[in-house]
Amino acid sequence: MNITDIKVRKLFDEGPMKAIVSVTFDGQLAVHDIKVINARDKFFIVMPSRKNPDNTYRDIVHPINAQFRGVLEEAVIAAYNKELELAEEAAETEASEAETVTE
């Protein structure tokens, strides 16, 4: 199964959750609401889940083995870092343009 697309749907500045991501596999299956988390100076992903009646959570979809989880996590975190870089560049450009207008 190949990862064919990763879309960073939302970035967060505050708290441990840093992004919500959608991943497409083989151009045919999309998994939404994968979370990028930063805790204890480490980034990792949390798969989409739902709350059970007993207040526990259960993943709706998840990798079956550690090897694929590693591949998925690496790809999602790389996409997050790239999107974060683009957002920072856009903010710098916007700030620069605003500064030019006020001069």
BALOBA-1460 file (C-alpha; in Angstrom, 3 decimals):
// residues 103
<rec num="1" residu="m" x="0.000" y="0.000" z="0.000"/>
<rec num="2" residu="n" x="1.475" y="3.333" z="-1.074"/>
<rec num="3" residu="i" x="0.844" y="6.747" z="0.397"/>
<rec num="4" residu="t" x="-0.183" y="8.836" z="-2.602"/>
<rec num="5" residu="d" x="-1.175" y="12.110" z="-0.905"/>
<rec num="6" residu="i" x="-0.950" y="13.821" z="2.458"/>
<rec num="7" residu="k" x="-2.968" y="16.959" z="3.174"/>
<rec num="8" residu="v" x="-2.327" y="18.966" z="6.324"/>
<rec num="9" residu="r" x="-5.844" y="20.188" z="7.004"/>
<rec num="10" residu="k" x="-5.215" y="22.371" z="10.051"/>
<rec num="11" residu="l" x="-2.207" y="23.611" z="12.026"/>
<rec num="12" residu="f" x="-2.278" y="24.468" z="15.745"/>
<rec num="13" residu="d" x="0.136" y="26.759" z="17.621"/>
<rec num="14" residu="e" x="-0.906" y="25.978" z="21.184"/>
<rec num="15" residu="g" x="-0.977" y="22.675" z="23.038"/>
<rec num="16" residu="p" x="0.460" y="19.279" z="22.158"/>
<rec num="17" residu="m" x="-1.725" y="18.718" z="19.072"/>
<rec num="18" residu="k" x="0.090" y="20.386" z="16.176"/>
<rec num="19" residu="a" x="-1.930" y="19.342" z="13.106"/>
<rec num="20" residu="i" x="-4.813" y="17.357" z="11.693"/>
<rec num="21" residu="v" x="-3.930" y="15.440" z="8.545"/>
<rec num="22" residu="s" x="-5.641" y="13.380" z="5.847"/>
<rec num="23" residu="v" x="-3.734" y="10.612" z="4.061"/>
<rec num="24" residu="t" x="-4.662" y="8.971" z="0.759"/>
<rec num="25" residu="f" x="-3.511" y="5.432" z="0.000"/>
<rec num="26" residu="d" x="-3.104" y="4.112" z="-3.548"/>
<rec num="27" residu="g" x="-5.188" y="7.066" z="-4.773"/>
<rec num="28" residu="q" x="-8.259" y="5.161" z="-3.603"/>
<rec num="29" residu="l" x="-8.650" y="5.291" z="0.177"/>
<rec num="30" residu="a" x="-8.551" y="8.396" z="2.364"/>
<rec num="31" residu="v" x="-8.054" y="8.381" z="6.119"/>
<rec num="32" residu="h" x="-9.024" y="11.649" z="7.802"/>
<rec num="33" residu="d" x="-8.335" y="13.093" z="11.242"/>
<rec num="34" residu="i" x="-4.859" y="11.714" z="11.862"/>
<rec num="35" residu="k" x="-3.373" y="13.947" z="14.558"/>
<rec num="36" residu="v" x="0.238" y="15.116" z="14.792"/>
<rec num="37" residu="i" x="1.205" y="15.354" z="18.464"/>
<rec num="38" residu="n" x="4.309" y="16.843" z="20.090"/>
<rec num="39" residu="a" x="4.945" y="15.551" z="23.600"/>
<rec num="40" residu="r" x="8.180" y="15.093" z="25.533"/>
<rec num="41" residu="d" x="10.111" y="16.713" z="22.678"/>
<rec num="42" residu="k" x="8.968" y="14.017" z="20.245"/>
<rec num="43" residu="f" x="6.526" y="14.093" z="17.347"/>
<rec num="44" residu="f" x="4.191" y="11.158" z="16.746"/>
<rec num="45" residu="i" x="0.822" y="10.477" z="15.145"/>
<rec num="46" residu="v" x="-2.475" y="9.427" z="16.680"/>
<rec num="47" residu="m" x="-4.929" y="7.582" z="14.495"/>
<rec num="48" residu="p" x="-8.620" y="8.555" z="14.297"/>
<rec num="49" residu="s" x="-10.666" y="7.089" z="17.128"/>
<rec num="50" residu="r" x="-14.100" y="7.170" z="18.686"/>
<rec num="51" residu="k" x="-15.250" y="7.242" z="22.261"/>
<rec num="52" residu="n" x="-16.894" y="4.089" z="23.589"/>
<rec num="53" residu="p" x="-19.828" y="4.105" z="26.036"/>
<rec num="54" residu="d" x="-17.388" y="3.223" z="28.857"/>
<rec num="55" residu="n" x="-15.403" y="6.441" z="28.120"/>
<rec num="56" residu="t" x="-12.455" y="4.591" z="26.571"/>
<rec num="57" residu="y" x="-11.257" y="5.303" z="23.025"/>
<rec num="58" residu="r" x="-10.837" y="2.832" z="20.191"/>
<rec num="59" residu="d" x="-8.974" y="3.482" z="16.936"/>
<rec num="60" residu="i" x="-11.259" y="3.430" z="13.917"/>
<rec num="61" residu="v" x="-8.359" y="2.624" z="11.593"/>
<rec num="62" residu="h" x="-4.735" y="1.805" z="12.388"/>
<rec num="63" residu="p" x="-1.566" y="0.280" z="10.920"/>
<rec num="64" residu="i" x="-1.332" y="-3.465" z="11.476"/>
<rec num="65" residu="n" x="2.430" y="-3.601" z="12.070"/>
<rec num="66" residu="a" x="5.179" y="-1.421" z="13.499"/>
<rec num="67" residu="q" x="7.014" y="-1.190" z="10.181"/>
<rec num="68" residu="f" x="4.085" y="0.425" z="8.359"/>
<rec num="69" residu="r" x="3.307" y="2.640" z="11.359"/>
<rec num="70" residu="g" x="6.879" y="3.929" z="11.110"/>
<rec num="71" residu="v" x="6.538" y="4.599" z="7.380"/>
<rec num="72" residu="l" x="3.219" y="6.381" z="7.894"/>
<rec num="73" residu="e" x="4.442" y="8.395" z="10.868"/>
<rec num="74" residu="e" x="7.597" y="9.498" z="9.043"/>
<rec num="75" residu="a" x="5.625" y="10.596" z="5.956"/>
<rec num="76" residu="v" x="2.976" y="12.466" z="7.970"/>
<rec num="77" residu="i" x="5.524" y="14.279" z="10.142"/>
<rec num="78" residu="a" x="7.565" y="15.226" z="7.040"/>
<rec num="79" residu="a" x="4.406" y="16.661" z="5.429"/>
<rec num="80" residu="y" x="3.631" y="18.544" z="8.656"/>
<rec num="81" residu="n" x="7.147" y="20.032" z="8.769"/>
<rec num="82" residu="k" x="6.900" y="21.099" z="5.126"/>
<rec num="83" residu="e" x="3.487" y="22.714" z="5.686"/>
<rec num="84" residu="l" x="4.776" y="24.480" z="8.807"/>
<rec num="85" residu="e" x="7.725" y="25.833" z="6.812"/>
<rec num="86" residu="l" x="5.390" y="27.089" z="4.066"/>
<rec num="87" residu="a" x="3.120" y="28.745" z="6.651"/>
<rec num="88" residu="e" x="6.103" y="30.486" z="8.273"/>
<rec num="89" residu="e" x="7.357" y="31.704" z="4.879"/>
<rec num="90" residu="a" x="3.883" y="33.015" z="4.027"/>
<rec num="91" residu="a" x="3.685" y="34.851" z="7.363"/>
<rec num="92" residu="e" x="7.120" y="36.412" z="6.796"/>
<rec num="93" residu="t" x="6.149" y="37.489" z="3.286"/>
<rec num="94" residu="e" x="2.886" y="38.961" z="4.544"/>
<rec num="95" residu="a" x="4.694" y="40.835" z="7.331"/>
<rec num="96" residu="s" x="7.282" y="42.121" z="4.851"/>
<rec num="97" residu="e" x="4.592" y="43.307" z="2.428"/>
<rec num="98" residu="a" x="2.660" y="45.020" z="5.245"/>
<rec num="99" residu="e" x="5.858" y="46.764" z="6.358"/>
<rec num="100" residu="t" x="6.492" y="47.971" z="2.786"/>
<rec num="101" residu="v" x="2.957" y="49.388" z="2.512"/>
<rec num="102" residu="t" x="3.274" y="51.359" z="5.770"/>
<rec num="103" residu="e" x="6.587" y="52.963" z="4.780"/>
